[in-house]
Amino acid sequence: MGIDWNHIHAAIWRQQTGILRPVKAIDPITMSSLIGIDRQKDELVKNTERFIAHKPANNALLWGARGTGKSSLIKAILNEYKSDGLRLIEVFKNDLYNLPYIVDEIRELPQRFIIYCDDFSFEANENSYLVLKTVLEGSIERPPENVLLYATSNRRHLLPEYMKDNLDSQLVDGELHYSDAVEEKISLSDRFGLWLSFYQANKDGYLEIIDSYFPNYHGDKNALHEAAKMFALSRASKSGRTAKQFYNYYSRMDE
């Protein structure tokens, strides 16, 4: 039995069973809860609203430091626009070979689908990404009009980059011509028309995120901030993920 996309807003591809499993308990994260990434939110909202309105829109690559809100933003986009017909299908990187079959199931449906792939990066000896070229740009059959790919990655070009790859690049009549290895790496990320970069927050930005987790805190705010900074220092990270982990830790200590 297929998924009733009129009532189901998200699904996850399960390779072992070869089915899309409906997600009934969606992460409730909201756009307003994401602090310090206003520019990225605005860009992805504009792109998604164009997609929902049946206007030209781009596949999106959200890349940058770990724990900075990349995945959270995509989940928040679903919650923001699911009542407008937006749907999300999560596909793990190792299951990309199944992507054409998944797309075949949904390309004729009235809903608008985002294929979501988290931690979207590849090692030098992997070639599973090659199937994306058909989905992103089409083959003899044009790409589906109701499907976009939103992916997150720690790498801008998705594949590892080595100094030796650049040694074969050369200047020809004043123009830089990349080596074949570099061209291959760039060609994959080039298929995403929207690139959004994410960086770790500075101290003030990190504390702003901390305060958003403690809106009704009546204790010593300075002590709270000092504890949050020490927590970040122990993890060498001032990301939104670290702030949430501190909230979970400090809330337990405060009981």
Secondary structure, DSSP 4 states (H G I P E B T S, - for coil): ----TTT--EEEEETTTTEEEEPSS-----GGG--S-HHHHHHHHHHHHHHHTTS----EEEEESTTSSHHHHHHHHHHHHGGGTEEEEE--GGGGGGHHHHHHHHTTSSSEEEEEESS----TT--GGGGHHHHHH-SSSPPPTTEEEEEEESSSSSS---HHHHHT-EEETTEEE--HHHHHHHHHHTT-SEEEEE----HHHHHHHHHHH-TT--S-HHHHHHHHHHHHHHHT--SHHHHHHHHHHHHHHT-
